[in-house]
Amino acid sequence: MSKIVMLERENIGEDVDLSAFEQLGELTVYERCTPGEIEERIKDAEIVILNKMPMNEETLSGARNLKLLCVTATGMDNVDLEYCKTHGIRVKNVKGYSTESVVQHTFAMFFYLYEKLSYYDEYVKDGNYTKCPIFTHFAERFHELSGKTWGIVGLGEIGRRVATVAEAFGCNVIYYSTSGKNHDTQFKEVDFDTFLSSADVISVHAPLNEKTRYLFGADAFDKMKENAYFINVGRGPIVDSAALLAALESNKIAGAALDVLEKEPMSPDDPLLQMKDSRKLLITPHIAWATVEARKRLMREVYRNITEN
């Protein structure tokens, strides 16, 4: 029987059943792992299931029987693919499992900010509505999304799905290609300056690379509309956190929603912790991908990656 080691069960969730994997071999499951524990835990493994742990010469050199790495994610930045190739270790990731989940979360965060829901929820629960002389209250103004321009950075599978949903809400969709190589005939491509100055909403769905790192800094936020909203569900370091905070504090943009941060878990000295106003800033702890359905779908694909190996 194959020896299978799962290093980060906690990152998948206890509500996802893993019993099927027990039929594939001798399964050892660790709830969580640190880089220093990897070498010992996988030394006899033939298959390793991982999420964020680094897979490189330092952690893999002792795993003489290792044949397959199954990454429970799409991104493989933590895997030294060249080392794996030269040592006959196959690497498989999972694509497309979280598209609907991320799209849903993108719009959930946007509408929370756009319709000032934190304010209105507090207004009612604080008892103010019981004292209201009329049937309604709209001290915090909000607008229709229809007719606005939604800008997308990263027009991959998720970005395109967001674009179609935005269109369904009546938006004009534009996009910016960070590589300059990806072109789409369905949606309008514009240069970065035009993108920034035209969009009422910007959502980021791009990978992190040399062209996207700190793409959104002070200069970018300066060029955005004062009533624009910014959403990042791509990668944290695409955004300069200090610059975003400054833009929010000075009202250079209307609001921002983030599901990813420069450091995860969030650093205690992250400047964004200074912004307590939920009408301006919403941060969720990297959960856009993590609906129950998406996590179950993810592990079904990991199972397939092993059985089709």
N, C-alpha and C positions, 0 to 999 in steps of 0.2 A: 504493500500500500504506500502511496505517496505521503510524504510528510509535509503537511501544509501548516504554515504559521501565519496567523493574522496579528498584526502588530498594534492596530489602533481601532479596536472595536467601538470604543466610545464615540469616535467620529462618525459612526454609521447610525447609532441609536439602538437602544435596547428593544425598541418596538419592531425591529426588522429581524425576521426569523432567519437564522443561519443553519438550521438543521440539515438542509440539503447538502451543505458542504461537508458534513460529517460522513456522508456516503461516498465521498471522493477519496478519502484517505484518513490518515491520523492527523486530526485537526487540533492545533494548540492555539488558543485565543488569549490575547492580552488586551486588557481594557485600554491601556495607554502605554506609551513607550517614550523613552528619551534616546537621543543619538548614542549615548554611551552604553545603552543596553542592547542595541541592535545586534552587534557581532555575536554575542553569546546566545541570543535568542534564535538566531537563524543559522547557526553553524551546521546543523544537520538537515536543514530544510531543503526540499526540492522545489517547493512553491511558496512564495511569500506574497501575502496580501497586505498592501500598505496604502497610506494616504499621503501624509506630509513628511514622513521620515526620510532623511537623506540616504540615497543609495549610490555609493561611490566606492572607490578603491578601499578607503579606510573601513567602511562598514561591510563590504562584500567580500573582501579578500579571504576571509576564513570560511566562507560558505562554499565548500568544494563540491557539494551535490546540487547546488542551486541551478534550476533549469528555467524558471519562469517567475517574473515579477508581475503581479497584477495590481495596477494602480487604481484605486477607487476614486478616480477623478479624470478629468480631461487633460488638465495641465500636467506636464512631467518635468517641470523645472528642477525638481529635487532628485532626478535620476540622471546619473552619468551614462548617457546612452552609448557613448563611444566605448567606455569600459565594458559595458554589458555586451556590446557587439563583439569585441575582441575576445571575450571570455565565454562566448556561447550562451549567454543568458538572454532569453527572449523577454521583451517588455510589452505589455498590453495595457492600454488605458480604455476608458469608456467615453464615448462621445454621444451627445444628443439626449442624454437621460434627463437633464434638468431644464431643457428649453422652456417648457410651459411654466414650470415653477419660477424661473427667473423672470420671465415676462410678467407673470402675475404679480410678483413682488415689486417689480419696477413700477407698475401702475398703482399698486397699493400705497407705496411710499409717496409717489407723486401726488395722488389725490389727498392724502393725509395733510400734506403741506398746502396744496393749491386751494383746498376748500376750508382751510383754517380749522380743521377738525379738532385739534387739541384745545383750541380756545373755546369752541362751542361745547365740547364735552365737559370742560371744566365749568363753563357758564351755567350749565344745567345742574351738574352735580354739586356745585357750591351753593345751590339754592336760589340763585339769582333769577332763574326763569319763573319761579313761583311768585316773585315780586313784580314781574314784568306787567305793565299796564295794557299791553297789546299782545296779540297772539304770536308775534314773531320778534326776531332780534337779529340785526345784521350789522353790528358795529364793526366787525372785521369783514371787509368786502372781499368777494371772490368773483371769478369770471368763468365763462364757458371755455372749455378746451377747443370746441369746434371753431375752425377758422384760424387757429394759431399754427405756428411753424414748429415742428418737432425735429430737432437735429440729432443725428445718430453718429457716434464714433464707434466703428467696429461693426460693419454690415455683414457679419457672418450669420450663422443660423439663428442665433438669438436676436441679433440686431434686426434682421429682416422680419422676424416674427413681431418684434416690437413695432416696426414700421407699419406692418399691416394692421395691427390693433390701433395704432395712432391714426391711421387713415380711416378706420371704422368710426373713430370719434370725430372725424371731420377735419383732421389736421393736414396741413401741407408738410410733407416729409422731405428733408434734405439730409445729405450725409457727407462726411469728410473721410477720405481714405488716407490713413496715416502712412501707408507705404507708397501711395501714388500708383499702385499697380492693379488694385482691385476696382473694377468698374461695373456698375449695375445699370441696366437700361430701364428698370421699373421706377427707380427713385432718382432724384436730382442730385448730382455730385457738385460740390462747390469747393472753393479754396478755403483755407482755414480762417482767414480774416472775415470773409463773407459769411462763413458758417457761424462764427461767434457773434457777429453783429446782427444776424438775421433770425436766429433761433429764439423762440420763447421758452422752449424746453430743450435741454441737452441731456441725452443719456449716453453713458459710456459702457460699451460692451466689448472692448478691445483687450487683447493680450498685453502683457508687459514686455517691452523690448526697448532697444536704444532709441527708437523714434517716439515711443509713448511715455517713457519715464518723465514725470513732471511736465507732461504736455499742458496740463492745466496749472499754471502758476499765476503770479500777479499780473503779467502782461495779458494773459488770456482772459482772466476775470475782468480786467479793465475794459476789454473790448466787448463784453457781453452787455445785453440790455439790462437796465436797472430792475425791470420786472421779470427777468428770466429766472428759471429754476434749473438746477444742476443735479443730475443723478449719476452716481457711479456704482455700477454693479460689475465692473470689469476687474481691475486690479488696483489695490490701494496706492502704490507709488506712482500711478498716473497723475495723481493730484498732490500738489504741495499743500499740506494741511495748514501751515501757517498763513499761506497766501489766501486760502479759502476762508479761514477765520477772519482775516482782515477784510475780505470782500463782504462777508456777512455783517460784520460789525459796522462797516462804513456804508452799508446799504447799496453797494455796487451791484449786487444781485439780490433777488427777492428771497431765495431759499435754496437749500441743498439737502439731498438725501443720499446717504452712503451706506452700503452694505459691506464695503471692503475698506481697509485702512492700511496705512504704511507699515504698521507692525500689528501682527495678530497673534495672540490676544492683544488688545489695545494697551499701549504703553501708558503708565500712570502720568507721564509728563506730556502726553499728546496735547497740543494746543487746543484742539477741538473740544476738549472737556470743559473749557472755559465758557463755551456757548451753551447756556441753559435754556434758552428760548426755543421751545419745540415748534413754534410757528415758523422759525427760520431754519432749524437744523434737526434732521432726524437721522439717527444712526442705529442700524441693526447689526448684530454680531455675526456677519457672514452666514446668513440663513436663507438668502434668496434661492439657493439651489435645493433647499432641504425640506420640501413637502414630503409627507409620508410616501406618496406615490413615487416621487423622484428617487427617494432613497431605496425603496423596494426595487424599482426599475434598475437602479445602479447595480445592486447586488445580483439581480438576475443576469445582467450582462457580464459581471465578473465571473459568475458561475459558468456562463457560456464560454468565456475566454479560457477557462480551465478545461472544460470538457471538449472543446474544439481544438485544443492545443496539439 
